[in-house]
């Protein structure tokens, strides 16, 4: 699957967001040194975390943060950075603690991290990723969950029919949100659908629960089950949820996105403490962390060159079973 999706080639053009972004591989796929860096349409190396606008708009590269956003009807569209394609297991993520924040594979206890297949699921059951220019502040206690943020961008579960690629930028329509409490931290999971999906115009945030229960029965229940149990094979306890595991609607989700966007702004202007989070960017106006194009190029060139990848252990395809 990795070979089919182009892990052995570089660079790759992201087909979403009108092909405004290109990814460049460095290092060896399926290894600890693998990185996926980003360029914009002007050929500048950028941070996907900080330089790709949250709001999808026609003048994204000129307005950071974007002041004008693209809409479809009454819906505001957001950019999603795909980290993990559906049905895959490698825990790919934006490297928040590295300069320019490339995508890399998470490492736990010295080993590459893969999520377990918990029957009947295979890997991630959605295209999984994050919203750029959002940040869940670890110093802010959320009024809804009673827990602080997890120090990461806001996560997105994209439920469209197409399997996306790691590093792809997809314009999405927000439908709702699930509040996961992961090891005592607030970890919002935005439920969204790509605007180019055949079902996108049929699903409205106010009624998305009834639509999915009718047209994709079991998907929402599977989402809750997945987040509850996915760390159990690693010896960790089940996750908990705010609101008794109920999904909140689009309006609630958008308010979460807006608030985390404000926390991100504070982070990028040294008004909040991000700890080890790297805020180096190329396009954010008036940010003290803004670097030159030459500095960004130097950061990427310091990473190992791209070579063919290693094979994945057969253990990744093992199944785990848990009682309901």
ABEGO torsion letter per residue (X at the ends): XAAAAGAABOBBBBABGGGABBBBBBEBBGBAABBBBBBBAAGBBBBAAAABBABBBAAAAABOBBABBBBBEABBBBBBBBABBBGBABBBBBBAABBGGBBBBBBBGGBBBBBBBBOABBEBABBBBBBBGBBBBAABBBAAAGBBBAGBBBBBBBABABBBBBGBBBBBBBABBBBBBBGGBBBBBBBBBBAABAAAAABBAAAAAAAAAAABBGAAAAAAAAAAAAAAAAGBBBBBBBGGGBBBBAAAAAAAAAAAAAAAAAAAAGABBAEABBABBAABBGBAABBBAAAAAAAAAABBBBBBBBBBBAAAABBBBBBX
